[in-house]
Amino acid sequence: MAETKIEWCDSVWNPVTGCSKVSAGCANCYAERLWPRVRAMGNPAYWDRNFNDVACHPERLEQPLKWKKP
């Protein structure tokens, strides 16, 4: 879980990172634009990976089960 400054949520959950472009709508992908920033934040899950390298993070799958607030 990662805390966030988004006013309408308390945290974010990303058990899968990266993406494969599949349509014309992917040309304006916000997540791909943010990828360099996320990598620079120092999270080892993003080091040495390109945005198109999709990865599942099994250690994150049960994180929501431990949250106290829904």
C-alpha positions in Angstrom: 0.0 0.0 0.0 1.2 3.5 -0.7 -0.2 6.6 0.8 -1.4 9.2 -1.6 -2.2 12.9 -1.7 -5.3 12.3 -4.0 -8.1 14.0 -2.2 -10.7 11.2 -2.8 -8.5 8.2 -1.7 -6.2 7.3 1.2 -4.0 4.8 -0.6 -3.3 3.0 -3.9 -2.7 -0.6 -4.7 -0.7 -1.8 -7.7 -0.2 -5.6 -7.7 0.7 -5.4 -11.4 2.9 -2.8 -13.0 3.8 -2.0 -16.5 1.5 -2.3 -19.6 1.2 -3.5 -23.1 -0.2 -1.0 -25.6 -3.2 -2.5 -27.2 -5.2 0.3 -28.9 -5.0 3.9 -30.3 -6.1 5.1 -26.9 -2.8 4.1 -25.5 -1.1 6.9 -27.3 -2.0 9.3 -24.5 -1.2 7.0 -21.6 -0.7 8.8 -18.3 0.9 5.9 -16.6 3.6 5.7 -19.2 4.4 9.4 -18.8 4.7 8.9 -15.1 7.0 5.8 -15.4 10.3 7.7 -15.3 9.2 9.6 -12.2 8.1 6.4 -10.4 11.5 4.8 -11.2 13.3 7.8 -9.9 11.5 7.5 -6.5 13.7 4.5 -5.7 11.2 1.6 -5.5 13.2 -1.5 -6.5 10.1 -3.0 -8.2 10.7 -0.4 -11.0 14.4 -0.4 -11.4 15.9 -1.7 -14.6 12.5 -2.2 -16.2 10.8 -0.5 -19.1 7.1 0.5 -19.0 6.2 -2.3 -21.4 7.7 -5.0 -19.1 4.5 -6.1 -17.3 5.2 -7.6 -13.9 3.0 -9.2 -11.2 4.1 -8.5 -7.6 2.7 -11.5 -5.6 3.8 -9.9 -2.3 1.3 -7.1 -2.9 -1.8 -9.3 -3.6 -3.0 -9.6 -0.1 -2.3 -6.0 1.0 -6.0 -4.9 0.9 -6.9 -7.7 3.3 -4.8 -6.0 6.0 -6.4 -2.6 5.6 -8.5 -1.5 8.6 -10.6 1.0 6.5 -12.5 -0.2 3.4 
